[in-house]
Amino acid sequence: MEDFDFEEERIKQEISRLDSKRVLLQFPEGLKREGPRLAKMIEKEGALPIISADPCYGACDLATSEAELLGIDLIIHFGHAKLLKHERIPTVYVEARATVVIDETLEKAFHLMEKWNKIGLATTVQHVQTLGHVSETLVRSGKTVVVGDAGQMVYPGQVSGCDFSNVRSIESAVEAFLFIGGGRFHALGVALATSKPTIVVDPYDRRVFSLEEDANKILKQRWACIEEAKNAETFGVLIGLKSGQKDIDEALKIKEMLRKSGKIACLFALREVLPEALIEFPSVDAYVNTTCPRISIDAFSKFKKPVLTKREFMVVSGEISWKTLLNRGLLEK
Ligand code: SF4
């Protein structure tokens, strides 16, 4: 895969520095195919590589328990920046920075930005190194550019699937956002978190597009979900089993709130929030999801019952209004 930097030399140095004997390699879906090649390289360094074949969507899902079961002494986590404050097992993060050239694709975005002067930049960890260049290009064309640095993410301008603090910190200073990165997932988060027009520059597909319609469609779906859940009598409260998603205290708080309002609440623990898992509980009318908030939104059409985020539940319980929810951000934990 020539589009990403897998930092092979740094991996070798870390294995030698830590004298690692058994190494667990963890990749997000798009990068897994590199596993066998990197495993071969690690084996030549004298360590035993094991590739995690389970799904991985973020650094919140560091395979710590799996590593402990396997007697691993080093985890190499690819494709995400560090998220957890402490790791129980030594961990090296390889962010897999993109090496694609974006100039031609960026050029195509100018006509979509004509009506705005103040542009906020956002991206994933794969492209944070391009923001300086993108900013210079926009400034040369007469735009004012702002990059947020709220201090929660590792890099200025960086967003994750559930942390948009960098774009929210500058939303009042810009008219629109320009997102650099592949696909819709993160860019849609920017649009939903800020309610600002968001233009995507996808360097892999060499496409530019606006997300306004998608964001409006999702807001309508979420509103309908909340309204349906208001009529629910029996709730399931979902507890995530992934290291960075587990929030038992929050789940217990929600269960207690439901009890006080005369509803029935049952706790469910699971690694993956899948429609086929929830369908086994037909007596549950709606779920409150304390795991990854994106599942409620991105897999909306696959669930037969409303699956609310924690923040959406606050609207159902009457703690906050729909408007306040939109102001605070729909997606963040
Ligand atoms: S909780 Fe979900 S959106 Fe947030 S980092 Fe983890 S996988 Fe991504």
Boltz pocket constraint, residues with backbone or C-beta under 6 A from the ligand:
constraints:
  - pocket:
      binder: B
      contacts: [[A, 57], [A, 58], [A, 59], [A, 60], [A, 61], [A, 160], [A, 161], [A, 162], [A, 163], [A, 244], [A, 245], [A, 291], [A, 292], [A, 293], [A, 294]]
      max_distance: 6.0
